Amino acid sequence: MGRIMLTAFLTLCVVCAPAETIALENAQLRIEIDPHLFAIRYVGFPGEPGFMDSLAVSQEVREGAAWADAGGLHTDLLPYTAKDAAIRRGPAQVLELREDYVAMLGPPSEKTGIRLKKEVQLVGREARARFRVTAIRVAGETKAVALRNTVRIPVHSTLRIPKEGVSVEALAGLKTIAPAVVKSRKYWIIPIPPTAELNGVILGAFTGEVVLLNQSGSWTRRLVSMPPTPDATPNACSFLCLLDDETRTYGAALQGETRELKTDELLVLEEEWVFERRGR
């Protein structure tokens, strides 16, 4: 069974060298993906400011295989292995490309024996999409791992988390969540940048939904399969937020359960995305 799963995972419909930026677009939504950097660089409404902050990357770094921080949306494997380029930035092969779908496969990591497959799918002509990351162990020892998707957030944005049944905790940099988090009747609200200078602050919560708001509208990220309990996730959190004014680095991460991954087994982290224009 494991070998069948591996074969299905690696089935190539189209095999290409890393391309320049790939754009998926319908009447409502545009997503730009860079296989060279194994990252999503833009999501938003066509022609409008996007919901993520991408970083400039030199041509030399783009064409190489060394670790790179391209901003946008990237995936890490936990426990975190510092500067694991195969996991963080590929470069990836394009397995399949359609007008509404792309699948990419990264190289095997020499540090973990794991490789990642990333898939982006537009949903019809709606302002909706799905992002799925699949990890497979192709070598190395059986170890417990988890996946984390992190979005670098542009300034003049706001994070909003439904408050019912959810508590936000300060994991680092603060003793309490104030002044990083503003409470409303229905939501936990995190302004980007913060209302007071904060450095090295990490917030956490066990929630399957986070909303990013900017001048264009809102982007709701939902975990398709919520981890069963907080204890099943790294730091007992499925949501993490980094706030660092010194480096102007702000990030929002969703992460899945920690699970032992044997050779030829799969671990999936899937998000559903819903977008809404401001004023609607």
N, C-alpha and C positions, 0 to 999 in steps of 0.2 A: 504493500500500500504506500509506504514512504517513497519508494522509487517512482510510483505512478504520480504522486503529488509533485515530486521534483520535476518530472518530465512536463507535467501540465504547467508548472510555474515558469519553466524556461522555454516553453513553446514560442517560437518566433514567427509572427505573421509577417512583419517587415523588419529587416535588420539593417540599420543605418549607422554610419559614424555619427558622433555628436554633431547636431546641426546648430545653426544659429538659432535665435529665439523663435520658438513655435508659438503661434497665437491661435487660441480657440475663441470663437466669437459667434454669438447669435444676436438677435435684435436687442437683447437686454443686458448682456454681460460679456466681458472680455477677460481672458486669462492668458498671461504670457509666461512661458516656461523656457528655461535655458538648460538644455541637456549637458552642455559643457560644465555647468556649475551645479547640476542636479538640483536646481532650485526653481521655485515659482517666484517670478520677479514682479508680477503685477496681477492684481485682481480688482475689478471695479467696473463701473459703467463706461461704455465706449466714449472716449474723448474727455473724460473727467478725471480728477485726481483719484488715485487708487487708495486702497485700504492698507497698504504695506509700504515700508521704507526699504528700498533696495540700495545697496552700497556700490560705489564705483569699483570695478575690478580691472586691473591692467590687462592688456592683450597677452602679455607674457604669462600671467597667472591663468588667464582664461584657457590658454592653449596647453597648459601644463597639467600635472596631476597632483600637485601639492595641495595641502589643506588651504582652504580659503573661506573667508566670511563674506558672502555676497548679500547678506541681509535677506529681505523678502521673507519667504517661508522655507525653512529647511527642517530636516529630520535628524535627530540624534538617537543613538542606541545607548541605553542605560544598562549597567553602570557605564558612566561616561569614560571613554578612553581618549585622553587628550590628543587633539589634532589627528583623528582617524580620518584621513582624506577619503578613503573608499566609501565610508558611510556618509560623511558630510557633503562631499562635492563630486563624487564619481571619478572621472566623467562617465556619463551614462550612454548606453546604446538605446536608440529608439526602436522598440519592438513593434509597435503598431501606431499608426497615425491616421486619424480620420478627421473630418471637419469638426466633430464634437467630442473627440476622444484622443488621448495620447497615453501610451504606456512606455516606461523607461526602465532599464535594468542597469544597476550599478555594478561595479566589479566586486569580487570577493575581498573582504577585509583580511589582511594578513594578521591583524591583531586579534580578531574575534572568530574568523572562519564564517562570518555571516555576510550576506549580500542583501540589498534592498531592491524591491520593485516599487515604482510609484506610478499611479494611474490617476488621471484627471478626466472627469466625464461631465459635460454639460447636460442638463436635463431639458430636453426639448428646446423650445424657444423661450423658456422662462428664465427669470433671474435666480437660477438655482444650479448647483453643481455638487459633485461628490469628489472627494480626494481620499484615495486609499493607498496606504503603505503596507507592503508585505515583506516581512523578514524571513529568510530561510537560512538555516545552518547548513553549509556545504562542507565544512571541515571543523576541526577543533573539538574541544571537550563540551559535553552538555553543561550548560550554565543557565542560571536564571537571568532573563533580560526583559527589557521593556522598551517601547517606542515613545518618542516625544516629538511632536510637531510644534515648532516655535515660529511665530510671526514677529518680525521687527516692526514696531508701531511708529508711524510718523507723529510728529508733534501736532498739537491742535486736534487731538482725537480724544475720545472718551471710551473707557471700557465699562460695560454694564453687566452685572450678573443678577439673575432673578434671586430674590432674597429668601423666598419661602423654603424652609428646610435646609438652608445653606449658611454656613459660617465661614468668614474669611479670617485667616490667621497670619500673623507676621512670623515668617520663618527665619529671617535674617535682617539685620540692619535697623530694626525697630523693636521696642518692647510691646507696643500695641499697634493696631492698624492705623490709628490717627498719626499724622495728618494725610496718610496716603489714600485712605478710603473715606468717601462721603456716604452717609446713610440717607436713603430716602424711604418712603413707606413701602415700596415694592422692590427696590434694587439696592445692591452694593455698587457704588459708582467710583471709578478710579480715573481721575483726570490725567491726561498725558500732555505736557509734563505735569508733575505734581504741583499742588498749591503751595508747597514749601520745599526748599531744596532737600533732596534725599539722595543718598549715595549707597549703592550696594544693598538696596532693599529688595527682599524677595517675599512675596505674598503667596499664600496657598489656600486652596479650597477643594472640597470634594463636590464637584458639579460637572454636569455633562453639557453645559451651555454657557457661552460667553458671547456678548454682542459688542462689536466695535462700531462706534459712530464717528463720522466726520462730516465735512461740509456737504458731501454728496448724498449721504444717507446712512444706512446701517448694513452691517455684515454680521449675520448670526452664524456661529460655528457650533455644531452639535456633534457629540460623539454618537456614532451609530450603535455601538455596543458599549454601554457604560460598564466599567469594572464592577465586580460584584460587591466589594466592600472597600473602604479606605485602606485597610491593611493590605489589600492586594496590589496597591499602587506605590510607586516610589514616593517617599515623604508623606504617605497617607493622603496624597492629593492627586486629583485628575486635572486640576488647573493650577498653573503657576504664573506669576507676573513678576518681571524684573523691572526695577526702577532705578536708574543710575544717571543723575543729572551731570555728574562730572564728565562722563563720556558721551552724554546725550544718547544713551542706549536704553530703550524701552521695549520689552518683549512680553508676549502673551502665549503661553504654551498649553496644549492639551496633551495628556499622556495616558497610555493604557495600562493594563494590568501587567505585573511582573510574573513571568512564567518560565519554567525550564524549557529550553528549546533544544531538542535532540536533533541529530543529523537527519536531514530531509524533511523536518517538520516546519510548519508555517506559523507565523505570528502576525496578526493583522491589526492595524489601527486605521479606522475609517471615520471620516468626518462628512457630515452633510452641511452644505452651505446654502443659506437663503439671504438674498439681498433685497433691500427696499429703498427706493429713492426718497430723499427728503421731501416732505410735503404731501406724501401720499397716505 
